[in-house]
Amino acid sequence: MKTNFFRAVTVCLAGLGVMAGPAAAGSESGNFLVRVQGTVVDPDSSADVSTPLGPFVGADAEVDTEVLPTLTLTYFLNKNLALELFCCFAKLEAEGKGAINGTDLGDFWVFPPALTLQYHFDNFGGFKPYVGAGVQYIHFFGEGRSDLGGAKIELDDALGFTLQAGVDISLGGGWYLNADVKKTWIDTDASWAGTGITADVEIDPWIYSVGLGYRFNLEDIFAPRETAALK
C-alpha cells in the first residue's frame, strides 16, 4: 500500500507542477484552488448484525483505518464562499468484533466524493481558516469474500452529512499549506450472499488531511487558449 500511496502522490504533485506553469499564474485571490493531500480515513464504525433467526446479540464490526492520497478542487464564489469537491479511492477491510471478534467480514473498494459549501475567513493575513458543511456519497465496489462460508460482502451505496474545518497557510505565489478535518455521519446496509446474515453499519468516518495547494484564476488557463484560437 505504501508504494501505491507514494506513487499516486508523485503523480498528483507532478500534475500540480504542470498546473503551476505560465498558463496558470498563482494568485492569492484566485477563484480556483487545487490541493493534493495525504489523508487518514478513520471510521468510527459499528454494526447491528442480524441472522435468519433474529438479532445476533453481542456481534459487532469495524472498518479499518487507511492512509491514502486525496485531491480537492475548490471554486470560490466570492472572497468568502466556496464550493469544494473532495475525492479519492480507497480499499477498506471489515472485521468482526464482540461475539464475532477477529472474523474477516470482507474487503471492498470505495469511491467517496464529498461536496461542501465553505466559508473562508479573510481577516488573518496569510492564515486562512475555513469551515464547511455538505454531503458525502460513498459508492462501494470490488467487494471481496469473507470468513462467513466464503460469502462475498455486499454493500449498498450511501449518502451522509459532512462537517468540515481547516486552514490554508500562504507560502506566496498562490501556494498554500493545508490542514483539514472532516466528520461524516453515514450508514450502509451490508449482506453476505447465501448466508441470510445482514448488518446495519454505521461508518461515520473522521477524515484528516494535510497537503499542498495551488490557487489561481481559471481565466488564466482558458484565456490564452481562446486568444490562440482567434489568431
Secondary structure, DSSP 8 states (H G I E B T S, - for coil): -HHHHHHHHHHHHHHHHHHTSGGG-B-TT-SEEEEEEEEEEEE--EEEEEETTEE-TTEEEEE--EEEEEEEEEEESSSSEEEEEEE--EEEEEEEEETTTT-EEEEEEEE--EEEEEEE--SSTTEEEEEEEEEEEEEEES--B-TTTT-BEEE--EEEEEEEEEEEEEEETTEEEEEEEEEEE-EEEEEETTTTEEEEEE--EEEEEEEEEEEE-THHHHHHHHHHHH-
